[in-house]
Amino acid sequence: MKINDANIAGLGSQGIAKTQEAEQGARVRQSRIGDGSSSSADKVQLSNLSETLRASDSESPERAAHLERLSADVQAGRYRVDSAELSKSIIQDSIKG
C-alpha cells in the first residue's frame, strides 16, 4: 500500500530540522510559562459581556414557559419554521451589526 501525503513528501533533512527547531522552541516557551519567567507582562482583561450573558441566563418564568412550549412542539412534530421571517430576521440582525 502506498501513501501519498504532501506534508510528508516535502520533509527532507531541512524540513525535519525546521520541525525539530519548532518543537524545541515550543518546549522552551512552555518551560518559561511553567516557571513564571516570561519576558513580557501578560495581562488578561475581560469585558462585561460575561456579566451580561450571565444576567440573561437567569430566565423569566414567561421565557421558560415559551421554551417549554417550543420543546413540546418540536417533539410532537408541530414546529414549523417560517423561512421568509427567518431570513428577514437574519438580514436585519446582520445590518444592526
C-alpha positions in Angstrom: 0.0 0.0 0.0 1.4 3.4 -1.0 0.5 6.6 0.9 0.9 9.9 -0.8 0.9 12.6 1.7 2.1 16.0 0.6 3.1 17.0 4.1 5.4 14.0 4.5 6.8 14.1 1.0 8.1 17.7 1.5 10.1 16.8 4.6 13.7 16.4 3.6 16.5 16.9 6.0 15.8 20.7 6.1 12.1 20.1 6.8 12.9 17.7 9.6 15.3 20.2 11.1 12.7 23.0 11.0 10.2 20.8 12.7 12.7 19.9 15.4 13.5 23.6 15.9 9.8 24.4 16.2 9.3 21.7 18.8 12.3 22.8 20.8 11.0 26.4 20.7 7.7 25.3 22.0 9.3 23.4 24.8 11.3 26.4 25.8 8.2 28.6 25.7 6.3 26.1 27.8 9.0 25.9 30.4 9.1 29.7 30.7 5.3 29.7 31.2 5.6 27.0 33.9 8.2 28.8 36.0 6.7 32.2 35.6 9.8 33.8 33.9 8.0 35.1 30.9 9.8 38.1 29.3 6.6 40.0 28.6 4.0 41.1 31.1 0.8 39.2 30.4 -2.4 40.8 31.2 -6.0 39.5 30.9 -8.9 41.9 30.6 -12.4 40.7 30.4 -15.3 42.8 29.2 -18.6 42.9 30.9 -20.1 40.7 28.3 -19.8 37.7 30.6 -21.9 39.6 33.2 -24.5 40.5 30.6 -24.7 36.9 29.4 -25.0 35.6 32.9 -27.8 38.0 33.7 -29.7 37.0 30.6 -29.2 33.3 31.6 -31.5 33.7 34.5 -34.7 33.3 32.6 -38.0 34.7 33.4 -40.9 32.4 34.0 -42.5 33.5 30.8 -39.4 32.7 28.8 -39.2 29.3 30.5 -42.8 28.5 29.6 -42.2 29.7 26.0 -39.2 27.3 25.7 -41.2 24.5 27.2 -44.0 25.0 24.5 -41.4 25.1 21.7 -39.8 21.9 23.0 -43.1 20.2 23.1 -44.0 21.4 19.6 -40.7 20.2 18.2 -41.0 16.8 19.8 -44.6 16.4 18.5 -43.5 17.5 15.0 -45.8 20.6 15.0 -43.0 23.2 14.9 -42.6 24.8 11.5 -40.1 27.4 10.6 -41.3 30.4 8.6 -38.3 30.7 6.2 -39.2 34.2 5.0 -39.4 35.5 8.5 -36.2 33.7 9.5 -34.3 35.1 6.5 -35.6 38.6 7.2 -34.6 38.4 10.8 -31.1 37.2 9.9 -30.6 40.1 7.5 -31.9 42.7 10.0 -29.6 41.3 12.6 -26.6 41.5 10.4 -27.4 45.1 9.4 -27.6 46.1 13.1 -24.1 44.6 13.5 
